[in-house]
Amino acid sequence: MSHPHPEYGPPPALRADGLRIIPLGGVGEIGRNMTVFEHAGRLLIVDCGVLFPEDFQPGVDLILPDFTAIRDRLHDIDALILTHAHEDHIGAVPYLLRERRDIPIIGTRLTLALLTAKLAEHRIKAVTQEIREEERHNYGPFECEFFAVNHSIPDAVAVAIRTDAGLVLHTGDFKMDQLPLDGRLTDLGGFARLGREGVDLLLSDSTNAEVPGFVTSEREIAPVLDGVFRDATRRIIVACFSSHVHRVQQVLEAAEAHGRSVCFVGRSMLRNMGVARDLGLLRVPPGLVVDLRDLDSLPDRNICLVSTGSQGEPLSALSRMANRDHQIRIETGDTVVLASSLIPGNENAVFRVINGLTRHGARVVHKGVAKVHTSGHAPAGELLYVLNATRPSNVMPVHGEWRHLRAHAKLAEATGVPADHVVLAEDGMVIDLLDGRARITGVVPCGYVYVDGAAVGDVGEPSLKDRRILGEEGFITITVVVDAAAGKVVVGPDMSARGFTDSRSTFDPVAKLVADALADAMRTGMNDTAALQQLVRRTVGRWVNENYRRRPMILPVVLEV
């Protein structure tokens, strides 16, 4: 295996007959998917998604790919191909288009429809081209062929990229459900045809590489949902991804069968299901869907709500219901169904929501206790099928954390791919395909770009560290007025705190230490305000650590008369 190494420097100039692959997200993490391909001086991008923040990133709304490596080459981009419309694949498109508005966006009908609705919220009109599976299109020196793949959202595709340097297959996110609800199978025959042609590099979804066997069919979910609806005596609230058209279709059918009206809750749910219905991908029986304002006129046993918030997102409808901060108030006897998988990193947030709902008397049904969801990603057995069908010369696992990438690498080796032809990379690493071999040749800048409200990139790791300290340890302010010439403290020290203690008398012992330290320093000639502030910070910090074993943020203010 080719392993990442911290000593890699900037990559060399790309040979004219080479293909360069630069993952700017989605490798070593689940989310923020974005891969840049370079050939003959031109660029092709596959996906441009976001990563959602974790608990240790307070105040952050979204995390974007770092565009630094391509910012001075935006004019070289021939197209941005979107494999499907999940947020971790399209969520960062508005931010890329802010830097160049006319990048051609390539995608299937549903993908472009959901993207267009998203861009309208950003007041951006994109240049788009709709494609279908089994089509071929040229974008600069890249010839792209599209293949149907089955996923947890309709209209997903894989893309084969042909250049003079070789043939690359990027699977996007996929599984191989043999009985999909929409009848759209993953095109394994097309993959096998590519294998006979000769796949030089396979980039393949690794999310479920640790999971043995084969995916549970979507059709097995319907009977379980039917049982939940049959047993429920009051309202049913189903939480799922706002793009999971298949799951929502199953909920609509169960609700109709059991005489329940359906109400969509959450802006993205309303938007996406409206788009899916308009495209004919969501079949809504007449009169089944009602407005939120009409719920008061319906008996609880006739209500089904379909909501966002299956991942415990703090501002989602379901989280607000759990916190009693939503107009829908959870009552004893309500049934809540979490019809989704847990995205790694969201476990604590989801269980907080489950506990909040249970506390208010709801029965919570989730994947851990009933088969109310099946993954959209291929387990190990299906990944082996793809590896054997495509017979790639080189394999680069993508879309996964390190444990997933390594598990996928082992699968590739088991099918006969030489260990030194399996590339384990990280975001920002540069992989060159030259003379039939894929190797890591360098690194480019690739940090996290945080979105905080309307600000993009203004918040960095130092700010997040400060936020964590403030949230976990609190802060102490010390205000002192000194007369440096006389060498004495005139006013103070006046000390106060937030998130550290509620008693002002706590600081009486250290106030005297601060005053004495300042007086001693000024007597020895220290009269620089900045130096005196550092002295105050050290004095208070040492006292807090010795007495409380804590590390709050300390904010000294020294004023001179």
C-alpha positions as CSV (number, residue, x, y, z in Angstrom):
1,M,0.0,0.0,0.0
2,S,1.1,3.6,-0.6
3,H,0.9,5.4,2.7
4,P,0.6,9.2,3.3
5,H,3.7,10.7,4.8
6,P,4.0,14.1,6.5
7,E,7.3,14.8,4.6
8,Y,5.6,15.1,1.2
9,G,6.2,18.4,-0.3
10,P,4.5,20.3,-3.2
11,P,4.0,17.9,-6.2
12,P,6.2,18.2,-9.3
13,A,4.9,19.5,-12.5
14,L,2.5,17.1,-14.1
15,R,3.8,15.3,-17.2
16,A,1.8,16.0,-20.4
17,D,0.7,12.3,-20.6
18,G,-0.3,12.1,-16.9
19,L,-3.5,12.4,-14.9
20,R,-3.5,14.0,-11.5
21,I,-6.1,13.3,-8.9
22,I,-6.4,15.6,-5.8
23,P,-9.1,14.8,-3.2
24,L,-10.0,18.1,-1.4
25,G,-12.5,16.2,0.8
26,G,-14.1,12.9,1.5
27,V,-10.9,10.9,2.0
28,G,-10.4,10.1,5.6
29,E,-13.8,11.5,6.5
30,I,-17.4,11.0,5.6
31,G,-18.6,14.2,4.0
32,R,-17.1,17.2,2.1
33,N,-16.6,15.1,-1.0
34,M,-14.7,16.8,-3.7
35,T,-12.1,15.4,-6.1
36,V,-10.2,17.4,-8.7
37,F,-8.8,15.7,-11.9
38,E,-6.1,17.4,-13.9
39,H,-5.0,16.5,-17.4
40,A,-3.5,18.5,-20.3
41,G,-3.6,21.7,-18.3
42,R,-7.4,21.5,-17.6
43,L,-9.4,20.6,-14.5
44,L,-12.5,18.4,-14.0
45,I,-14.2,18.3,-10.6
46,V,-16.4,15.5,-9.2
47,D,-18.7,16.6,-6.4
48,C,-18.5,19.6,-4.1
49,G,-20.1,18.8,-0.7
50,V,-20.1,19.9,2.9
51,L,-19.2,18.2,6.2
52,F,-21.4,18.8,9.2
53,P,-19.7,20.0,12.4
54,E,-19.2,17.9,15.5
55,D,-19.5,18.8,19.2
56,F,-15.9,20.1,19.3
57,Q,-16.6,22.7,16.6
58,P,-19.1,25.1,18.5
59,G,-20.9,27.7,16.5
60,V,-19.9,26.2,13.1
61,D,-22.8,25.7,10.6
62,L,-21.0,23.9,7.8
63,I,-17.5,22.8,6.8
64,L,-16.4,23.4,3.2
65,P,-13.6,21.9,1.1
66,D,-10.5,24.2,0.9
67,F,-10.4,25.7,-2.6
68,T,-6.9,27.1,-2.1
69,A,-5.3,24.6,-4.4
70,I,-7.5,25.6,-7.3
71,R,-8.3,29.2,-6.6
72,D,-5.8,30.6,-9.1
73,R,-6.9,28.0,-11.7
74,L,-10.7,28.5,-11.6
75,H,-10.6,29.4,-15.3
76,D,-9.1,26.0,-16.1
77,I,-12.2,24.1,-14.8
78,D,-14.1,22.5,-17.7
79,A,-17.0,21.1,-15.6
80,L,-18.2,20.1,-12.2
81,I,-19.9,16.7,-12.2
82,L,-22.3,15.9,-9.4
83,T,-22.9,12.2,-8.8
84,H,-26.0,12.8,-6.7
85,A,-27.8,15.4,-4.6
86,H,-26.9,14.6,-1.0
87,E,-25.5,17.6,0.9
88,D,-22.1,16.0,1.3
89,H,-21.8,16.0,-2.5
90,I,-23.6,19.3,-3.5
91,G,-23.7,21.5,-0.4
92,A,-20.5,23.5,-1.2
93,V,-21.5,24.2,-4.8
94,P,-22.9,27.7,-3.9
95,Y,-19.6,28.6,-2.3
96,L,-17.5,27.5,-5.3
97,L,-19.8,29.4,-7.7
98,R,-19.2,32.6,-5.7
99,E,-15.6,32.3,-6.9
100,R,-16.6,31.6,-10.5
101,R,-20.3,31.8,-11.5
102,D,-20.1,30.1,-14.9
103,I,-18.6,26.7,-14.0
104,P,-20.7,24.2,-16.0
105,I,-22.6,22.0,-13.5
106,I,-23.3,18.5,-14.8
107,G,-25.9,16.2,-13.2
108,T,-29.0,14.1,-13.6
109,R,-32.5,15.6,-13.5
110,L,-33.2,15.3,-9.8
111,T,-29.7,16.3,-8.8
112,L,-29.9,19.5,-10.8
113,A,-33.4,20.2,-9.6
114,L,-32.4,20.0,-6.0
115,L,-29.3,22.0,-6.6
116,T,-31.2,24.7,-8.4
117,A,-33.6,25.0,-5.5
118,K,-30.6,25.3,-3.2
119,L,-28.9,27.9,-5.4
120,A,-32.1,30.0,-5.5
121,E,-31.7,30.5,-1.7
122,H,-28.2,31.9,-2.4
123,R,-29.5,34.0,-5.3
124,I,-27.3,32.1,-7.8
125,K,-28.2,31.0,-11.2
126,A,-25.9,28.3,-12.5
127,V,-24.9,27.0,-15.9
128,T,-26.2,23.4,-15.9
129,Q,-26.3,20.4,-18.3
130,E,-28.6,17.5,-17.6
131,I,-27.2,14.1,-18.3
132,R,-28.5,10.5,-18.1
133,E,-26.9,7.2,-17.5
134,E,-25.4,5.5,-20.6
135,E,-24.5,8.9,-22.1
136,R,-21.0,10.1,-23.0
137,H,-20.0,13.7,-23.0
138,N,-16.7,15.5,-23.5
139,Y,-15.5,18.2,-21.2
140,G,-12.2,19.6,-22.5
141,P,-9.7,16.6,-22.6
142,F,-12.0,14.5,-20.4
143,E,-14.4,12.1,-22.0
144,C,-17.0,11.1,-19.3
145,E,-19.4,8.2,-19.4
146,F,-22.2,7.9,-16.9
147,F,-23.6,4.8,-15.2
148,A,-26.7,4.3,-13.1
149,V,-26.0,3.4,-9.5
150,N,-28.5,2.6,-6.8
151,H,-28.3,4.8,-3.6
152,S,-30.5,6.2,-0.9
153,I,-31.6,9.0,-3.3
154,P,-32.8,8.6,-6.9
155,D,-30.9,9.5,-10.0
156,A,-27.4,8.8,-8.7
157,V,-24.6,8.0,-11.2
158,A,-21.0,6.8,-11.3
159,V,-18.7,8.4,-13.8
160,A,-15.9,6.9,-16.0
161,I,-13.3,9.4,-17.0
162,R,-11.2,8.7,-20.1
163,T,-8.1,10.6,-20.9
164,D,-4.9,9.9,-22.8
165,A,-3.4,9.0,-19.4
166,G,-5.9,6.2,-18.8
167,L,-9.4,5.2,-17.7
168,V,-10.6,6.1,-14.2
169,L,-13.9,5.0,-12.7
170,H,-15.4,7.0,-9.8
171,T,-18.4,5.1,-8.4
172,G,-19.8,7.9,-6.3
173,D,-22.0,6.6,-3.5
174,F,-23.7,3.3,-4.4
175,K,-25.1,0.0,-3.2
176,M,-26.4,-3.0,-5.1
177,D,-30.0,-3.4,-4.0
178,Q,-31.4,-6.1,-6.3
179,L,-35.0,-5.0,-5.6
180,P,-34.8,-1.2,-5.6
181,L,-38.1,0.7,-5.2
182,D,-37.6,2.6,-8.4
183,G,-36.3,-0.5,-10.3
184,R,-33.0,1.3,-11.1
185,L,-30.2,-1.2,-10.6
186,T,-26.5,-0.4,-10.2
187,D,-25.1,-1.0,-13.7
188,L,-22.7,-3.8,-12.8
189,G,-22.7,-4.9,-16.5
190,G,-21.5,-1.5,-17.5
191,F,-18.7,-1.7,-14.9
192,A,-17.7,-5.2,-16.3
193,R,-17.5,-3.7,-19.8
194,L,-15.1,-1.1,-18.4
195,G,-13.2,-3.9,-16.8
196,R,-12.7,-5.5,-20.2
197,E,-11.6,-2.2,-21.6
198,G,-9.1,-1.8,-18.8
199,V,-9.7,0.4,-15.7
200,D,-6.5,2.0,-14.7
201,L,-7.8,3.5,-11.4
202,L,-10.9,2.7,-9.4
203,L,-12.1,5.3,-6.9
204,S,-14.8,3.5,-4.9
205,D,-17.2,4.2,-2.0
206,S,-15.7,2.8,1.3
207,T,-18.4,3.7,3.8
208,N,-19.5,0.1,4.6
209,A,-16.3,-1.7,3.7
210,E,-16.2,-3.1,7.3
211,V,-19.7,-4.5,7.0
212,P,-19.8,-8.1,5.7
213,G,-22.3,-9.4,3.2
214,F,-24.9,-7.6,1.2
215,V,-27.2,-4.6,1.7
216,T,-30.8,-5.1,3.0
217,S,-33.3,-4.3,0.3
218,E,-35.4,-1.2,0.6
219,R,-38.5,-3.4,0.1
220,E,-37.8,-5.1,3.5
221,I,-38.4,-1.7,5.3
222,A,-42.1,-1.4,4.2
223,P,-43.5,-4.3,6.4
224,V,-41.7,-2.9,9.4
225,L,-43.1,0.6,8.9
226,D,-46.5,-1.0,8.4
227,G,-46.2,-2.6,11.8
228,V,-45.2,0.6,13.4
229,F,-48.2,2.4,11.9
230,R,-50.5,-0.4,12.9
231,D,-49.4,-0.4,16.6
232,A,-49.3,3.4,17.1
233,T,-52.2,4.9,19.0
234,R,-51.3,8.6,18.7
235,R,-49.2,10.7,16.3
236,I,-46.4,9.3,14.3
237,I,-43.3,11.4,13.6
238,V,-40.9,10.0,11.0
239,A,-37.4,11.6,10.8
240,C,-35.2,11.0,7.8
241,F,-32.9,12.8,5.4
242,S,-34.8,15.5,3.5
243,S,-33.5,13.9,0.3
244,H,-34.5,10.3,1.0
245,V,-37.3,10.2,-1.6
246,H,-37.7,6.4,-1.3
247,R,-38.1,6.4,2.4
248,V,-40.7,9.2,2.3
249,Q,-42.5,7.3,-0.4
250,Q,-42.8,4.3,1.9
251,V,-44.1,6.5,4.7
252,L,-46.7,8.0,2.4
253,E,-47.9,4.5,1.4
254,A,-48.0,3.3,5.1
255,A,-49.9,6.5,6.1
256,E,-52.5,6.1,3.4
257,A,-53.0,2.4,4.3
258,H,-53.7,3.3,7.9
259,G,-55.8,6.4,7.4
260,R,-53.3,9.0,8.4
261,S,-52.7,12.4,6.9
262,V,-49.1,13.4,6.3
263,C,-47.5,16.8,7.0
264,F,-44.0,17.7,6.0
265,V,-42.0,19.6,8.7
266,G,-38.8,21.4,8.0
267,R,-37.8,23.8,5.2
268,S,-35.5,21.4,3.4
269,M,-38.1,18.5,3.6
270,L,-40.8,20.7,2.1
271,R,-38.5,21.9,-0.6
272,N,-37.0,18.6,-1.6
273,M,-40.3,16.6,-1.5
274,G,-41.9,19.4,-3.6
275,V,-39.2,19.0,-6.2
276,A,-39.4,15.2,-6.2
277,R,-43.2,15.4,-6.6
278,D,-43.0,17.8,-9.5
279,L,-40.5,15.5,-11.2
280,G,-42.8,12.5,-10.7
281,L,-40.3,10.7,-8.5
282,L,-42.6,11.0,-5.4
283,R,-46.1,9.7,-5.8
284,V,-48.5,11.6,-3.5
285,P,-52.1,10.3,-3.3
286,P,-54.6,13.2,-3.6
287,G,-55.5,14.8,-0.3
288,L,-53.0,12.8,1.7
289,V,-50.6,15.7,2.5
290,V,-51.9,18.5,4.7
291,D,-50.5,21.8,5.9
292,L,-49.0,22.2,9.4
293,R,-51.8,24.7,10.2
294,D,-54.4,22.0,9.6
295,L,-53.2,19.5,12.2
296,D,-55.2,21.0,15.1
297,S,-58.4,19.9,13.3
298,L,-57.3,16.2,13.0
299,P,-57.3,13.5,15.7
300,D,-53.9,12.4,16.9
301,R,-54.5,8.9,15.5
302,N,-54.8,10.3,12.0
303,I,-51.6,12.3,12.0
304,C,-48.2,11.4,10.5
305,L,-45.4,14.0,10.4
306,V,-42.3,13.6,8.2
307,S,-39.5,15.7,9.7
308,T,-35.8,16.6,9.3
309,G,-33.4,15.9,12.2
310,S,-32.5,12.3,12.0
311,Q,-28.9,13.2,12.8
312,G,-29.6,15.3,15.9
313,E,-28.9,18.6,14.1
314,P,-29.4,21.3,16.8
315,L,-31.7,23.5,14.7
316,S,-33.6,20.7,13.0
317,A,-37.3,20.2,13.7
318,L,-36.9,17.0,15.6
319,S,-34.2,18.4,17.9
320,R,-36.4,21.4,18.7
321,M,-39.3,19.0,19.4
322,A,-37.1,17.1,21.9
323,N,-36.2,20.4,23.5
324,R,-39.8,21.7,23.7
325,D,-38.8,24.5,21.3
326,H,-41.2,23.7,18.5
327,Q,-44.9,24.2,17.9
328,I,-45.2,20.4,17.7
329,R,-45.1,19.3,21.3
330,I,-44.2,15.7,22.0
331,E,-46.8,14.0,24.3
332,T,-47.0,10.6,26.0
333,G,-48.0,8.0,23.5
334,D,-46.5,9.6,20.4
335,T,-44.3,7.4,18.2
336,V,-41.1,8.7,16.7
337,V,-39.3,6.8,14.0
338,L,-35.7,7.6,13.1
339,A,-35.5,6.2,9.6
340,S,-31.8,6.7,8.9
341,S,-28.3,5.5,9.7
342,L,-26.0,7.2,12.2
343,I,-23.4,9.3,10.4
344,P,-20.1,8.8,12.4
345,G,-19.6,11.6,14.8
346,N,-23.3,12.3,15.2
347,E,-23.9,9.5,17.8
348,N,-24.0,11.8,20.9
349,A,-26.3,14.3,19.3
350,V,-28.7,11.6,18.1
351,F,-28.9,9.9,21.5
352,R,-29.5,13.3,23.2
353,V,-32.5,13.7,20.9
354,I,-33.7,10.2,21.6
355,N,-33.4,10.8,25.4
356,G,-35.3,14.1,25.1
357,L,-38.1,12.5,23.1
358,T,-38.3,9.6,25.5
359,R,-38.4,11.9,28.5
360,H,-41.5,13.5,27.1
361,G,-43.2,10.1,26.8
362,A,-42.6,9.2,23.1
363,R,-41.8,5.7,21.9
364,V,-38.7,6.0,19.8
365,V,-38.1,3.4,17.0
366,H,-34.7,3.4,15.4
367,K,-32.4,1.2,13.4
368,G,-31.0,-0.3,16.6
369,V,-34.4,-1.8,17.6
370,A,-36.2,-2.3,14.3
371,K,-35.4,-2.5,10.6
372,V,-36.7,1.0,9.8
373,H,-33.7,1.9,7.6
374,T,-31.2,0.3,5.3
375,S,-27.9,1.9,4.3
376,G,-27.3,3.5,1.0
377,H,-23.7,2.2,0.8
378,A,-22.3,-1.1,-0.5
379,P,-21.1,-3.6,2.2
380,A,-18.0,-5.7,1.6
381,G,-19.7,-8.4,-0.4
382,E,-20.9,-5.8,-3.0
383,L,-17.6,-4.0,-3.1
384,L,-16.0,-7.3,-4.0
385,Y,-18.4,-7.6,-6.9
386,V,-17.3,-4.2,-8.2
387,L,-13.6,-5.0,-7.7
388,N,-14.0,-8.3,-9.6
389,A,-16.1,-6.8,-12.4
390,T,-13.8,-3.9,-13.0
391,R,-10.4,-5.6,-12.4
392,P,-8.7,-2.3,-11.8
393,S,-4.9,-1.9,-12.1
394,N,-4.9,0.6,-9.2
395,V,-7.4,1.2,-6.4
396,M,-8.0,4.3,-4.3
397,P,-10.6,3.9,-1.6
398,V,-12.6,7.1,-1.1
399,H,-15.6,8.3,0.9
400,G,-14.7,6.9,4.3
401,E,-12.8,7.3,7.5
402,W,-9.5,5.7,7.9
403,R,-10.9,2.4,9.2
404,H,-13.2,2.2,6.2
405,L,-10.3,3.0,3.7
406,R,-8.1,0.3,5.2
407,A,-10.9,-2.3,5.1
408,H,-11.5,-1.5,1.5
409,A,-7.8,-1.7,0.7
410,K,-7.8,-5.2,2.2
411,L,-10.7,-6.2,0.0
412,A,-8.9,-4.9,-3.1
413,E,-5.8,-6.9,-2.2
414,A,-7.9,-10.0,-1.7
415,T,-9.2,-9.8,-5.3
416,G,-5.6,-9.7,-6.6
417,V,-4.7,-6.0,-6.7
418,P,-1.0,-5.8,-5.7
419,A,-0.6,-4.1,-2.3
420,D,1.6,-1.4,-3.8
421,H,-1.1,-0.6,-6.4
422,V,-3.6,0.3,-3.6
423,V,-3.3,4.0,-2.8
424,L,-4.3,5.1,0.7
425,A,-4.4,8.9,0.7
426,E,-5.7,11.8,2.7
427,D,-7.4,15.0,1.7
428,G,-4.9,17.3,0.0
429,M,-2.6,14.5,-1.2
430,V,-1.8,14.5,-4.9
431,I,-2.0,11.2,-6.8
432,D,-0.5,11.0,-10.3
433,L,-1.5,8.3,-12.7
434,L,1.6,7.8,-14.9
435,D,2.5,4.8,-17.1
436,G,-0.3,2.8,-15.6
437,R,0.7,3.3,-12.0
438,A,-1.0,5.6,-9.4
439,R,1.3,7.0,-6.8
440,I,1.2,9.8,-4.2
441,T,3.6,12.5,-5.4
442,G,3.0,15.5,-3.1
443,V,0.5,17.5,-1.1
444,V,-1.4,20.8,-1.5
445,P,-3.0,23.0,1.1
446,C,-6.2,21.4,2.3
447,G,-7.6,22.6,5.6
448,Y,-11.1,23.0,7.0
449,V,-13.1,26.1,5.9
450,Y,-15.7,26.9,8.4
451,V,-19.1,28.6,7.7
452,D,-20.4,30.5,10.7
453,G,-23.5,32.4,9.8
454,A,-22.8,34.6,6.9
455,A,-19.0,34.4,7.4
456,V,-17.0,31.9,5.4
457,G,-13.4,31.2,6.4
458,D,-13.3,33.9,9.2
459,V,-13.3,31.3,11.9
460,G,-10.2,29.1,12.3
461,E,-8.8,26.6,14.7
462,P,-7.6,29.2,17.2
463,S,-11.2,30.7,17.4
464,L,-12.7,27.2,17.9
465,K,-10.1,26.5,20.6
466,D,-11.2,29.7,22.3
467,R,-14.8,28.8,22.0
468,R,-14.2,25.4,23.5
469,I,-12.3,26.9,26.4
470,L,-15.1,29.4,27.0
471,G,-17.7,26.7,26.8
472,E,-15.9,24.2,29.0
473,E,-13.8,26.2,31.4
474,G,-15.4,29.7,31.4
475,F,-13.4,32.9,31.6
476,I,-12.0,35.4,34.1
477,T,-11.5,39.1,33.6
478,I,-9.2,41.2,35.7
479,T,-9.2,45.0,35.4
480,V,-6.4,47.0,37.1
481,V,-5.5,50.7,37.0
482,V,-1.8,51.4,37.8
483,D,0.4,54.4,38.2
484,A,3.6,53.1,36.7
485,A,5.6,56.2,37.6
486,A,4.7,55.8,41.3
487,G,5.0,52.0,41.1
488,K,1.6,51.3,42.6
489,V,-1.8,49.9,41.9
490,V,-4.4,52.7,41.9
491,V,-7.7,50.8,41.4
492,G,-8.3,47.1,41.6
493,P,-7.7,44.4,40.8
494,D,-11.4,44.1,40.0
495,M,-12.1,40.4,39.0
496,S,-15.2,38.8,37.6
497,A,-15.9,35.5,35.9
498,R,-18.5,33.7,33.7
499,G,-18.7,29.9,33.6
500,F,-16.1,29.5,36.3
501,T,-17.7,30.5,39.6
502,D,-20.8,32.4,40.8
503,S,-19.0,33.8,43.9
504,R,-17.0,36.9,43.6
505,S,-15.3,36.3,46.9
506,T,-13.5,33.3,45.4
507,F,-11.0,35.7,43.9
508,D,-10.1,37.6,47.1
509,P,-6.9,35.6,47.7
510,V,-5.6,36.0,44.1
511,A,-6.5,39.7,43.9
512,K,-3.8,40.4,46.6
513,L,-1.3,38.2,44.7
514,V,-2.0,40.2,41.5
515,A,-1.6,43.6,43.3
516,D,1.7,42.5,44.9
517,A,3.1,41.1,41.7
518,L,2.3,44.3,39.8
519,A,3.8,46.5,42.5
520,D,7.0,44.4,42.6
521,A,7.3,44.5,38.8
522,M,6.8,48.3,38.5
523,R,9.4,48.9,41.3
524,T,11.9,47.0,39.1
525,G,11.2,49.3,36.1
526,M,8.5,47.3,34.3
527,N,6.1,49.9,33.0
528,D,4.9,48.5,29.6
529,T,1.2,47.8,29.7
530,A,1.4,44.7,27.5
531,A,4.1,43.2,29.8
532,L,2.0,44.0,32.9
533,Q,-1.0,42.2,31.3
534,Q,1.1,39.1,30.7
535,L,2.2,39.2,34.3
536,V,-1.4,39.3,35.5
537,R,-2.4,36.4,33.2
538,R,0.5,34.3,34.5
539,T,-0.3,35.1,38.1
540,V,-4.0,34.3,37.9
541,G,-3.4,31.3,35.7
542,R,-0.9,29.7,38.1
543,W,-3.3,30.3,41.1
544,V,-6.3,28.8,39.2
545,N,-4.3,25.8,38.2
546,E,-2.9,25.1,41.7
547,N,-6.2,25.6,43.4
548,Y,-8.8,24.3,40.9
549,R,-6.9,22.3,38.3
550,R,-8.8,24.2,35.6
551,R,-7.7,26.3,32.6
552,P,-10.2,29.1,31.9
553,M,-9.6,31.9,29.5
554,I,-8.0,34.8,31.3
555,L,-8.6,38.3,30.0
556,P,-6.4,40.9,31.8
557,V,-6.9,44.6,31.3
558,V,-4.2,47.0,32.7
559,L,-4.9,50.7,32.4
560,E,-2.4,53.4,33.2
561,V,-3.3,56.8,34.8
